[in-house]
Amino acid sequence: MDRLDLCYEVATIIYDICTTLFGAYCFVLWVKPFMADGKKARHVGIVYAVGMLAGSLAPFYINAMFAYGIIIFAAFLVMGRIDRGYAAQKLFLAVTFFCVRWQSWRVVACISNETYLLTKYLFQSTDGMVWFRIYAIRLIVEGIIGCILMYGAVRSLLWSYGSRREHMNAKELLLLIMPSVSGVFAYGVFRYYNYVYERDSGRSPFDLYGSYDLIILVYSVVCFVTIFVMTYVFRQWKNDQEEDKRREVFSSQMYDLERHITEVERLYRDMRMLRHDMGNHLMTLEELYGQGEYKEAEKYAGALKREIQETSPDSKSGNPVTDVILSGRKKEMEEKGISFDCEFHYPPSETVNAFDISIILNNALTNAIEAVERERESDAACEAEEGQMPCIKLFSYCMKNMYIIEVSNRCDKELILDPSSGLPQTNKSGEGHGFGLANIRHVARKYYGDIEIGKEVAEGEQRCVLRVMMQLTDAHNR
């Protein structure tokens, strides 16, 4: 190998290393928002860089499509290893990046082929160093263009798709991944026919047909636009779904509130009727006692006591709306065989809206009841042996100017929280799952507070605890 050939080889190696490292950076940029620990996303970039550099050093021993397939699979496994869950989304990220990478550098290759033909036409020099300098300049320009295209493509897709960690069902994955899969297979088809043509004719189709470059260029652009549009439409569709579910949840809450208000009005109407008749009841008791009818008077007093109890809610929280909510939930739990330990007191502040508190209580207790039922179904045998009734606990208390509502239920399973939202991860998708906690957080933040979810050990058992913190000040109204 002479000195000039060595210069060409060194320049090519430097080009491959630089572009591969920048590609690794773009890959990290692409997957980082979807990782629980963004710092660990660099491991995905390392796997990509090592795989691509190893493939460039042995291009004649491993089929390019096979090598890229191995790298895609390796990147997918690394993402799954350092951040469990959301497997379908991670597969979409891995395949889409490799398709976008191919499109970016395919555009560069088309531009490079045309500029090479133009350079051959303009320069007739026989000096080898002149052509090496031209080659080096071309590599620099191509590298800059390729990096700009790849970076711009990743940024564009992050804008269109967003950066939300979410579960995908099979249909959603298929919808999002098919444009990228078609692009990857198109890459394999182009490489195969280029190889066959060069093997049979000894010349490259790029040198013979200028329109060939144009066709591939247009296809690359169309393929990327398809991916961009598909991710954008998918995100808008998901946002519309969530908005519809929010409206549905809100409508359900309004219906619950209307039902609670109706119940409160009924209770107060019964109590007013009871108070109206109280004078007559007292006169009747006086007459019975005056006539010496003590047994009849005792029966009459017992019936009056039962009537008073029936017209009064079981819970005495300090607010008629929350009284009705807690009484209704207590009856629901009794029917489902769940014990309810309640020490809830309405916040001592006129700035707190009863509707907001009803949203917190309804959603928190609904989640707790569902969690207990799931836990009981999965551990029915153990519960039967223990003979214990599952218990949901509700407390409220004040710490300085903070009002705290605490709801807890037994939880033996591992509780995995999403670092980006602080809410529990779930394998459920769709059906509006997770809106209850989101609504609770929305109310808490309205009062300059927040929510906290975690597992704690209380009375010898593991419990999932939800704390809702709210400031009892007039600051949020100013």
Backbone torsions as a table, in degrees:
resi	resn	phi	psi	omega
1	MET	NA	121.4	179.9
2	ASP	-79.8	176.8	-174.2
3	ARG	-63.4	-38.7	-178.4
4	LEU	-67.2	-42.3	177.4
5	ASP	-61.8	-38.2	178.0
6	LEU	-63.0	-39.5	178.3
7	CYS	-62.9	-43.6	177.6
8	TYR	-61.2	-43.7	-177.7
9	GLU	-66.6	-42.8	179.4
10	VAL	-64.0	-43.6	179.8
11	ALA	-61.8	-40.6	180.0
12	THR	-66.3	-41.2	179.7
13	ILE	-64.2	-43.6	178.6
14	ILE	-61.8	-41.1	178.0
15	TYR	-61.1	-46.5	-179.7
16	ASP	-62.8	-42.1	-178.6
17	ILE	-65.7	-46.2	-177.8
18	CYS	-64.3	-46.5	-178.7
19	THR	-68.8	-34.5	177.5
20	THR	-66.8	-42.8	179.1
21	LEU	-64.1	-39.4	177.8
22	PHE	-69.0	-35.9	175.2
23	GLY	-61.5	-39.4	177.0
24	ALA	-62.8	-39.9	177.1
25	TYR	-61.6	-43.2	179.0
26	CYS	-65.8	-36.6	177.9
27	PHE	-63.4	-44.6	177.4
28	VAL	-62.0	-42.3	178.2
29	LEU	-60.5	-35.3	-177.0
30	TRP	-73.3	-42.1	-173.9
31	VAL	-94.1	-17.3	-174.1
32	LYS	-55.6	-44.7	-178.7
33	PRO	-63.3	-17.4	-174.8
34	PHE	-102.6	8.0	178.6
35	MET	-103.9	142.7	179.0
36	ALA	-61.7	-41.4	175.5
37	ASP	-114.4	101.9	-175.4
38	GLY	-59.2	-28.1	-178.7
39	LYS	-66.2	-29.6	-179.0
40	LYS	-76.4	-7.5	178.2
41	ALA	-63.8	-21.8	179.8
42	ARG	-64.0	-24.7	177.7
43	HIS	-63.9	-34.9	176.8
44	VAL	-64.9	-42.0	177.5
45	GLY	-62.9	-37.1	179.5
46	ILE	-65.5	-44.1	179.0
47	VAL	-61.6	-42.6	178.6
48	TYR	-61.6	-48.6	-177.0
49	ALA	-62.4	-44.5	-179.7
50	VAL	-63.7	-44.1	-179.3
51	GLY	-64.4	-43.6	-179.3
52	MET	-67.7	-41.6	178.9
53	LEU	-66.8	-39.4	177.7
54	ALA	-64.7	-38.7	178.4
55	GLY	-67.4	-36.0	179.7
56	SER	-70.8	-24.9	178.8
57	LEU	-80.5	-18.5	-179.5
58	ALA	-132.7	58.3	-174.7
59	PRO	-70.8	-20.7	-175.3
60	PHE	-96.3	-4.1	-177.5
61	TYR	-104.7	-20.6	-179.4
62	ILE	-128.1	130.3	175.7
63	ASN	-59.6	136.3	-174.8
64	ALA	-60.2	-45.1	179.9
65	MET	-62.2	-40.2	178.5
66	PHE	-65.7	-41.7	179.7
67	ALA	-63.6	-45.3	178.7
68	TYR	-64.2	-36.7	177.1
69	GLY	-61.5	-40.9	177.6
70	ILE	-63.1	-42.4	-178.8
71	ILE	-66.5	-41.5	177.2
72	ILE	-59.6	-46.5	-178.5
73	PHE	-65.0	-40.6	179.3
74	ALA	-64.0	-43.4	178.7
75	ALA	-62.8	-39.9	178.2
76	PHE	-63.1	-43.3	-179.9
77	LEU	-65.6	-39.7	179.5
78	VAL	-64.8	-42.8	177.4
79	MET	-60.2	-42.0	179.1
80	GLY	-69.6	-30.3	-178.9
81	ARG	-73.4	-41.7	-176.8
82	ILE	-88.0	-12.4	-179.8
83	ASP	-149.9	95.2	-175.8
84	ARG	-73.0	150.3	179.7
85	GLY	96.9	166.4	177.8
86	TYR	56.6	42.0	-175.0
87	ALA	-61.2	-42.2	-178.2
88	ALA	-62.7	-40.8	179.4
89	GLN	-65.5	-39.0	179.6
90	LYS	-65.7	-38.0	176.6
91	LEU	-63.7	-41.8	176.5
92	PHE	-60.4	-42.8	-179.6
93	LEU	-62.9	-45.0	-177.2
94	ALA	-65.0	-49.5	-177.4
95	VAL	-66.6	-41.6	-178.2
96	THR	-63.8	-40.1	-179.7
97	PHE	-62.9	-42.6	-178.2
98	PHE	-67.8	-32.5	175.4
99	CYS	-67.7	-44.2	179.4
100	VAL	-64.6	-38.0	177.8
101	ARG	-62.2	-45.6	179.8
102	TRP	-62.5	-42.0	-179.2
103	GLN	-62.3	-41.7	-178.9
104	SER	-62.5	-48.9	-176.8
105	TRP	-78.8	-19.3	174.1
106	ARG	-70.4	-38.2	175.4
107	VAL	-62.3	-42.8	178.2
108	VAL	-61.6	-41.3	-179.9
109	ALA	-63.4	-39.9	178.4
110	CYS	-63.6	-43.0	178.4
111	ILE	-65.4	-40.5	-178.7
112	SER	-63.7	-40.6	-179.9
113	ASN	-62.0	-42.8	-179.4
114	GLU	-69.2	-39.5	178.9
115	THR	-68.2	-32.0	178.1
116	TYR	-65.6	-44.1	177.9
117	LEU	-63.7	-38.6	178.0
118	LEU	-66.1	-38.1	179.7
119	THR	-65.5	-41.7	178.2
120	LYS	-62.6	-33.6	-179.3
121	TYR	-74.6	-35.3	-175.6
122	LEU	-84.0	-33.8	-176.1
123	PHE	-109.0	124.7	-179.8
124	GLN	-112.2	16.5	-175.7
125	SER	-70.0	147.8	176.2
126	THR	-105.1	4.0	-179.9
127	ASP	-77.1	121.2	-177.8
128	GLY	-63.5	-36.2	-178.4
129	MET	-68.9	-31.2	177.0
130	VAL	-63.5	-44.9	180.0
131	TRP	-68.8	-31.3	176.8
132	PHE	-67.1	-41.4	178.6
133	ARG	-63.3	-40.8	177.1
134	ILE	-62.3	-41.3	179.2
135	TYR	-62.5	-43.6	-179.7
136	ALA	-63.8	-41.3	178.7
137	ILE	-64.4	-42.0	178.5
138	ARG	-60.8	-42.2	178.9
139	LEU	-61.7	-42.4	-179.5
140	ILE	-63.5	-47.1	-179.0
141	VAL	-64.3	-45.6	179.5
142	GLU	-61.8	-41.3	179.4
143	GLY	-62.1	-42.9	179.7
144	ILE	-64.9	-45.5	-179.9
145	ILE	-63.3	-45.4	-179.1
146	GLY	-62.1	-42.5	179.9
147	CYS	-65.8	-39.5	178.2
148	ILE	-64.4	-43.8	179.8
149	LEU	-63.3	-44.4	-177.8
150	MET	-68.0	-42.8	178.4
151	TYR	-63.3	-44.7	179.0
152	GLY	-63.4	-37.9	179.3
153	ALA	-65.0	-43.3	179.9
154	VAL	-64.6	-44.4	178.6
155	ARG	-62.5	-39.9	179.9
156	SER	-64.4	-42.3	-179.8
157	LEU	-69.7	-35.2	175.6
158	LEU	-63.6	-34.2	178.4
159	TRP	-71.7	-42.5	-176.0
160	SER	-76.2	-39.4	-176.8
161	TYR	-89.1	-28.1	-176.8
162	GLY	91.0	-171.4	-177.9
163	SER	-133.7	40.2	-176.3
164	ARG	-98.6	128.2	173.5
165	ARG	-76.1	124.1	-176.9
166	GLU	-154.7	155.1	175.8
167	HIS	-81.1	146.2	175.5
168	MET	-120.7	138.0	170.6
169	ASN	-85.7	176.4	-174.8
170	ALA	-61.2	-39.0	-179.2
171	LYS	-66.8	-41.9	179.6
172	GLU	-65.8	-41.9	177.4
173	LEU	-61.9	-44.9	179.9
174	LEU	-61.6	-41.1	180.0
175	LEU	-62.2	-42.4	-175.7
176	LEU	-80.5	-32.4	-170.6
177	ILE	-89.3	-20.5	-175.0
178	MET	-60.9	-43.0	176.9
179	PRO	-58.3	-39.4	179.3
180	SER	-70.1	-40.4	178.5
181	VAL	-62.5	-42.2	178.9
182	SER	-64.2	-36.9	177.1
183	GLY	-65.7	-40.4	178.8
184	VAL	-64.8	-42.2	179.2
185	PHE	-69.6	-33.7	175.6
186	ALA	-62.1	-38.4	176.1
187	TYR	-58.6	-45.2	179.6
188	GLY	-63.9	-38.7	179.1
189	VAL	-64.8	-45.0	179.3
190	PHE	-60.6	-44.6	179.8
191	ARG	-63.0	-40.1	-177.9
192	TYR	-64.9	-46.9	-177.9
193	TYR	-71.3	-32.2	174.1
194	ASN	-63.1	-42.7	-179.5
195	TYR	-64.2	-44.6	-178.8
196	VAL	-63.9	-42.7	-177.8
197	TYR	-65.6	-44.2	180.0
198	GLU	-66.1	-36.9	179.9
199	ARG	-66.7	-39.7	-175.6
200	ASP	-83.6	-34.0	-176.0
201	SER	-105.5	-17.9	-178.1
202	GLY	78.1	7.3	-179.7
203	ARG	-134.4	157.5	-180.0
204	SER	-87.4	140.1	177.6
205	PRO	-64.1	-22.3	178.5
206	PHE	-68.6	-30.8	-179.7
207	ASP	-77.6	-20.7	-173.8
208	LEU	-101.3	-32.2	-173.4
209	TYR	-126.9	108.6	177.8
210	GLY	-66.5	-31.2	-179.7
211	SER	-68.0	-21.7	179.2
212	TYR	-62.1	-43.0	176.2
213	ASP	-61.2	-43.3	-178.0
214	LEU	-63.6	-40.8	179.5
215	ILE	-61.9	-46.9	-179.4
216	ILE	-66.4	-38.9	178.9
217	LEU	-61.2	-47.7	180.0
218	VAL	-63.3	-41.7	179.8
219	TYR	-62.0	-42.3	-179.4
220	SER	-61.6	-43.9	180.0
221	VAL	-65.4	-45.1	-179.8
222	VAL	-62.7	-39.5	-179.8
223	CYS	-63.5	-44.3	178.9
224	PHE	-66.2	-43.0	179.2
225	VAL	-59.7	-37.9	178.3
226	THR	-62.4	-44.6	178.5
227	ILE	-63.3	-44.4	-179.2
228	PHE	-60.9	-48.6	-179.1
229	VAL	-64.2	-41.6	-178.8
230	MET	-62.5	-44.8	179.3
231	THR	-66.3	-37.2	179.6
232	TYR	-66.3	-47.5	179.4
233	VAL	-63.1	-39.5	178.7
234	PHE	-61.4	-45.1	-179.0
235	ARG	-64.8	-41.9	178.3
236	GLN	-64.2	-38.7	177.8
237	TRP	-63.3	-44.0	178.2
238	LYS	-64.8	-40.6	178.0
239	ASN	-62.8	-41.3	178.1
240	ASP	-64.3	-39.5	177.4
241	GLN	-60.5	-45.6	-178.8
242	GLU	-66.2	-39.8	178.7
243	GLU	-64.2	-41.1	177.3
244	ASP	-62.5	-40.5	179.6
245	LYS	-68.1	-38.2	176.9
246	ARG	-60.9	-43.0	178.5
247	ARG	-64.4	-37.5	178.8
248	GLU	-65.1	-43.6	178.7
249	VAL	-63.7	-42.6	-179.9
250	PHE	-63.5	-42.0	178.4
251	SER	-62.5	-40.2	178.0
252	SER	-63.6	-40.2	178.5
253	GLN	-67.3	-38.3	177.1
254	MET	-64.4	-37.8	177.6
255	TYR	-64.7	-43.0	178.4
256	ASP	-61.7	-43.3	180.0
257	LEU	-62.9	-42.5	178.7
258	GLU	-61.6	-40.5	177.9
259	ARG	-65.0	-40.6	179.0
260	HIS	-65.6	-42.3	179.6
261	ILE	-63.2	-40.9	177.3
262	THR	-60.9	-41.1	179.0
263	GLU	-66.0	-40.1	177.6
264	VAL	-62.2	-44.3	179.2
265	GLU	-61.6	-39.1	178.5
266	ARG	-64.3	-44.0	179.7
267	LEU	-61.8	-44.9	-179.8
268	TYR	-66.4	-34.9	177.2
269	ARG	-65.1	-43.0	177.5
270	ASP	-64.0	-38.9	-179.7
271	MET	-68.1	-38.3	177.5
272	ARG	-64.7	-40.4	177.8
273	MET	-64.2	-39.0	179.3
274	LEU	-65.6	-42.6	178.3
275	ARG	-64.4	-37.5	179.8
276	HIS	-62.6	-37.1	-178.7
277	ASP	-89.7	-3.5	-174.7
278	MET	-61.1	-38.3	178.8
279	GLY	-60.5	-43.1	178.4
280	ASN	-63.4	-39.9	179.2
281	HIS	-63.0	-42.5	180.0
282	LEU	-64.5	-41.0	178.1
283	MET	-62.0	-40.5	179.0
284	THR	-62.4	-44.8	178.9
285	LEU	-62.6	-40.2	179.2
286	GLU	-62.0	-42.9	179.3
287	GLU	-63.5	-42.6	179.2
288	LEU	-62.6	-45.5	179.2
289	TYR	-66.4	-37.0	-179.8
290	GLY	-66.0	-30.6	-179.9
291	GLN	-89.0	-1.5	179.3
292	GLY	80.1	14.0	178.8
293	GLU	-86.6	69.5	-173.6
294	TYR	-68.7	-39.0	179.4
295	LYS	-65.5	-42.6	177.9
296	GLU	-65.6	-39.3	178.1
297	ALA	-62.8	-38.9	179.4
298	GLU	-66.6	-41.9	177.0
299	LYS	-63.2	-42.4	-179.7
300	TYR	-63.9	-42.5	179.3
301	ALA	-64.2	-38.7	178.1
302	GLY	-64.5	-41.7	178.3
303	ALA	-64.8	-39.9	178.2
304	LEU	-64.1	-38.6	178.9
305	LYS	-64.0	-43.5	179.2
306	ARG	-64.1	-37.6	179.2
307	GLU	-65.6	-39.5	177.6
308	ILE	-64.5	-41.2	179.6
309	GLN	-65.4	-38.6	-179.1
310	GLU	-68.7	-30.0	180.0
311	THR	-85.2	-5.4	-180.0
312	SER	-109.4	138.6	177.6
313	PRO	-67.3	154.0	-179.1
314	ASP	-64.5	-35.4	-175.7
315	SER	-95.9	144.0	177.7
316	LYS	-123.8	79.3	-175.0
317	SER	-91.8	-13.6	-177.6
318	GLY	103.3	1.4	178.3
319	ASN	-146.8	130.5	-176.0
320	PRO	-61.8	-35.0	-179.7
321	VAL	-65.8	-50.1	-180.0
322	THR	-68.5	-28.7	174.7
323	ASP	-59.1	-46.6	-178.5
324	VAL	-66.9	-41.9	-179.7
325	ILE	-60.3	-49.3	-176.6
326	LEU	-67.8	-36.8	177.7
327	SER	-64.4	-43.1	178.2
328	GLY	-63.7	-41.5	179.1
329	ARG	-67.7	-35.2	178.5
330	LYS	-63.3	-44.4	178.0
331	LYS	-62.8	-41.0	178.5
332	GLU	-61.1	-42.4	179.7
333	MET	-68.0	-38.2	178.1
334	GLU	-61.6	-40.4	178.2
335	GLU	-65.1	-29.8	-177.8
336	LYS	-96.2	5.7	177.8
337	GLY	72.6	37.6	-179.7
338	ILE	-120.0	132.4	177.0
339	SER	-81.4	144.2	-177.2
340	PHE	-125.4	109.5	177.7
341	ASP	-99.7	105.2	-171.3
342	CYS	-120.9	123.1	171.1
343	GLU	-132.5	62.4	-176.9
344	PHE	-101.5	134.6	176.7
345	HIS	-131.2	132.7	-178.2
346	TYR	-61.2	141.4	-176.1
347	PRO	-60.4	138.0	-179.6
348	PRO	-80.2	63.2	-179.1
349	SER	-152.7	134.7	179.5
350	GLU	-77.8	-11.7	-177.1
351	THR	-81.6	-13.5	-178.3
352	VAL	-87.1	129.3	-178.0
353	ASN	-87.0	132.7	179.9
354	ALA	-61.7	-31.0	178.4
355	PHE	-65.0	-40.2	178.0
356	ASP	-63.8	-43.5	178.8
357	ILE	-64.6	-35.9	179.1
358	SER	-65.7	-35.7	176.9
359	ILE	-62.7	-44.6	-179.7
360	ILE	-62.9	-50.1	-176.2
361	LEU	-65.0	-46.6	-178.3
362	ASN	-60.3	-49.3	-177.7
363	ASN	-68.2	-42.7	-177.8
364	ALA	-66.0	-44.6	-179.4
365	LEU	-71.5	-34.1	175.2
366	THR	-62.0	-46.3	178.3
367	ASN	-61.8	-40.9	-179.1
368	ALA	-66.0	-42.7	178.8
369	ILE	-62.7	-44.3	178.8
370	GLU	-63.0	-40.1	180.0
371	ALA	-65.0	-41.6	178.7
372	VAL	-63.8	-41.3	-179.8
373	GLU	-66.3	-40.0	176.7
374	ARG	-64.7	-42.5	179.9
375	GLU	-63.8	-39.2	-178.6
376	ARG	-69.5	-37.4	178.9
377	GLU	-66.2	-39.1	-178.2
378	SER	-79.9	-17.7	-175.9
379	ASP	-132.6	39.1	-175.5
380	ALA	-63.5	-38.2	-176.8
381	ALA	-65.1	-45.0	-179.2
382	CYS	-63.8	-40.6	-178.9
383	GLU	-65.8	-37.7	179.2
384	ALA	-64.7	-39.0	178.5
385	GLU	-66.5	-41.7	-179.1
386	GLU	-71.9	-30.8	-179.2
387	GLY	67.5	26.2	-178.1
388	GLN	-106.2	141.8	177.2
389	MET	-87.5	128.4	178.4
390	PRO	-60.6	148.3	-174.2
391	CYS	-127.3	135.3	171.6
392	ILE	-109.1	131.3	-176.9
393	LYS	-113.8	136.9	177.8
394	LEU	-130.9	121.5	178.3
395	PHE	-130.4	156.5	170.9
396	SER	-142.8	143.9	179.8
397	TYR	-159.5	166.5	-178.8
398	CYS	-115.0	139.5	172.3
399	MET	-128.0	102.0	-173.8
400	LYS	58.4	-117.9	-178.9
401	ASN	-98.0	12.3	179.7
402	MET	-102.6	130.9	174.6
403	TYR	-104.9	126.3	-172.2
404	ILE	-122.4	127.9	172.7
405	ILE	-108.1	129.5	-176.6
406	GLU	-124.7	121.5	178.1
407	VAL	-121.4	130.5	-178.4
408	SER	-138.6	152.0	176.2
409	ASN	-148.2	158.4	-179.8
410	ARG	-62.2	139.9	-178.8
411	CYS	-151.6	102.5	179.6
412	ASP	-88.8	-19.4	-177.9
413	LYS	-80.5	161.9	178.2
414	GLU	-69.9	134.9	179.8
415	LEU	-103.2	110.6	-178.4
416	ILE	-103.8	120.1	-178.8
417	LEU	-99.3	142.6	175.3
418	ASP	-80.4	115.7	-177.1
419	PRO	-59.7	-29.4	-177.1
420	SER	-72.5	-31.4	-177.7
421	SER	-114.7	-20.6	-176.2
422	GLY	78.7	2.9	-179.2
423	LEU	-99.1	154.5	-178.7
424	PRO	-62.7	139.8	172.8
425	GLN	-76.8	152.8	-179.2
426	THR	-145.0	151.6	174.9
427	ASN	-83.8	-6.3	178.9
428	LYS	-78.2	144.2	176.4
429	SER	-132.1	151.9	-179.9
430	GLY	67.4	-163.7	177.8
431	GLU	56.6	17.4	176.1
432	GLY	71.9	16.0	-176.9
433	HIS	-63.1	134.2	178.4
434	GLY	97.8	-9.1	-179.4
435	PHE	-71.9	-26.9	179.3
436	GLY	-60.1	-51.0	179.1
437	LEU	-65.8	-37.0	178.0
438	ALA	-63.4	-38.8	177.8
439	ASN	-67.3	-38.8	177.3
440	ILE	-62.7	-44.9	179.1
441	ARG	-62.8	-38.6	179.0
442	HIS	-60.2	-43.3	179.0
443	VAL	-66.3	-43.6	-179.3
444	ALA	-60.3	-42.4	-179.4
445	ARG	-71.3	-24.3	174.5
446	LYS	-61.1	-30.4	178.4
447	TYR	-104.8	29.4	177.0
448	TYR	56.3	41.0	177.2
449	GLY	-128.1	-159.0	179.7
450	ASP	-165.2	-177.0	178.4
451	ILE	-119.7	158.2	178.6
452	GLU	-138.2	131.8	-178.4
453	ILE	-127.8	134.4	178.2
454	GLY	-169.8	175.6	177.7
455	LYS	-104.3	136.7	178.5
456	GLU	-138.0	157.8	177.4
457	VAL	-101.5	121.9	179.0
458	ALA	-136.0	127.2	179.6
459	GLU	54.2	38.9	174.1
460	GLY	81.0	5.7	178.5
461	GLU	-131.3	151.3	179.3
462	GLN	-81.6	132.9	-177.0
463	ARG	-131.9	144.3	172.8
464	CYS	-89.2	124.8	-173.9
465	VAL	-117.0	127.4	173.1
466	LEU	-110.2	122.8	175.8
467	ARG	-114.8	129.3	177.2
468	VAL	-112.4	120.4	-176.5
469	MET	-111.9	131.9	-178.6
470	MET	-138.2	141.9	177.5
471	GLN	-85.9	130.1	179.2
472	LEU	-94.7	67.2	177.8
473	THR	-133.5	170.0	175.6
474	ASP	-90.2	8.2	-173.7
475	ALA	-63.0	-36.0	-175.9
476	HIS	-72.3	-12.8	178.2
477	ASN	-94.5	-7.4	-178.0
478	ARG	-88.4	NA	NA
